[in-house]
Amino acid sequence: MKRKQIPEDRLFELNNKIKLVFASERKRLIEEFADFYGVSANTVYRNLRQQSRPRSLNRSDTGVPRKMSTSEMEKYCQIIAAMNQWC
């Protein structure tokens, strides 16, 4: 079963609106929004929470060499360090 997608820009607008109103009005806005997109209010709340969560700025493979394995990289670094001692 395919999930119904709520456009990101509409979620952003809703988030800005609900920050400016009281809790009772907030609940009504979210219920109207959910009805318009054919999803539950819980889905809207979940999407709003995910939207405001900060995303990682680092790559998932941070600190892992891309071209060489770790053992090859260590060997290469040892050779360079040995050459620097001779100079």
C-alpha positions as CSV (number, residue, x, y, z in Angstrom):
1,M,0.0,0.0,0.0
2,K,1.4,3.3,-1.1
3,R,1.8,6.1,1.6
4,K,0.3,9.4,0.9
5,Q,3.0,12.1,0.7
6,I,2.5,15.5,2.2
7,P,4.5,18.2,0.4
8,E,7.4,19.5,2.4
9,D,6.6,23.2,1.7
10,R,3.1,22.7,3.0
11,L,4.4,21.1,6.2
12,F,6.8,24.1,6.6
13,E,3.9,26.5,6.2
14,L,1.8,24.5,8.7
15,N,4.7,24.5,11.2
16,N,5.0,28.3,11.0
17,K,1.2,28.7,11.4
18,I,0.9,26.5,14.5
19,K,3.8,28.3,16.3
20,L,1.7,31.5,16.3
21,V,-1.6,30.1,17.7
22,F,-3.0,28.6,20.9
23,A,-3.1,24.9,21.6
24,S,-6.9,24.6,20.8
25,E,-6.5,26.4,17.5
26,R,-3.3,24.3,16.8
27,K,-5.3,21.1,17.1
28,R,-8.0,22.3,14.8
29,L,-5.4,23.4,12.1
30,I,-3.7,20.0,12.2
31,E,-7.0,18.1,12.0
32,E,-8.1,20.2,9.0
33,F,-4.7,19.7,7.4
34,A,-4.9,15.9,7.9
35,D,-8.4,15.8,6.4
36,F,-7.3,17.8,3.4
37,Y,-4.4,15.3,2.6
38,G,-6.4,12.2,3.6
39,V,-4.1,11.2,6.5
40,S,-4.5,11.0,10.2
41,A,-3.6,13.8,12.6
42,N,-0.9,11.5,14.1
43,T,0.8,11.3,10.7
44,V,0.9,15.0,10.4
45,Y,2.4,15.3,13.9
46,R,5.0,12.6,13.0
47,N,5.9,14.4,9.8
48,L,6.3,17.7,11.7
49,R,8.6,16.1,14.2
50,Q,10.7,14.6,11.4
51,Q,10.9,17.9,9.6
52,S,12.3,19.7,12.6
53,R,14.9,17.1,13.4
54,P,18.4,18.2,12.5
55,R,20.2,16.1,9.8
56,S,23.7,14.9,10.0
57,L,26.3,17.0,8.2
58,N,28.9,14.3,8.0
59,R,29.0,11.4,5.6
60,S,28.1,8.0,6.9
61,D,31.5,6.7,6.1
62,T,33.5,9.5,7.8
63,G,37.0,8.5,8.7
64,V,37.1,5.5,6.3
65,P,39.3,5.7,3.3
66,R,37.4,5.4,0.0
67,K,40.1,4.1,-2.3
68,M,42.3,1.9,0.0
69,S,41.6,-0.4,2.8
70,T,42.6,0.7,6.3
71,S,45.5,-1.8,6.4
72,E,46.9,-0.5,3.0
73,M,46.6,3.1,4.2
74,E,48.5,2.3,7.5
75,K,51.3,0.6,5.5
76,Y,51.5,3.6,3.2
77,C,51.7,6.0,6.2
78,Q,54.4,3.9,7.8
79,I,56.5,4.0,4.6
80,I,56.1,7.8,4.4
81,A,57.1,8.1,8.1
82,A,60.2,5.9,7.5
83,M,61.2,8.1,4.6
84,N,60.8,11.3,6.6
85,Q,63.2,9.9,9.3
86,W,65.9,9.4,6.7
87,C,65.7,12.9,5.3
